[in-house]
């Protein structure tokens, strides 16, 4: 995987499309090259399906870290949340009730990136403490929430009569 492949995968993620024409406009990579590279990325298993899901392990971002953040803030939690979202690598962020104020998920390449992530959190004035957990094995990581329900449950709970 080279810089062009990474550029294509980043554009797919940012633009939420795999359209070679749209990707060409965004990256200036020729359409024929885009087709070729996307096919190669599929063959290598980096692109997992037609929805352009990416195998983060094969891509190089195989270290998942869950971080609990305890914060002391006088403004709104949204302001602190926005600062936390500015930290590179954070893919999910939740404001929570209880002792922990925020739960964050980051996908990183190695220990050095984890160290940088935590250092970046510590530069935010409102962050008092962080607790980090390395994920050993991912049992499920799907942004397709409906997959975790049966059709019967969804119909019973959500269908209007």
Buried (B, 14 or more C-beta within 10 A) or exposed (E): BEEEBEBBBEBBEEBEBBEBEBBBEBBEBEEEBBEEBBEEBBEEEBBEEEEBBBBBBBBBBBBBBBBBBBBEBEEEBEEBBEBBEEBEBBBEBEBEEEEBBBBBBBBBBEEEBBEBBBEBBEEBEBBEEBEBEEBEEEEEEEEEEEEEEEEEEEEEEEEEE
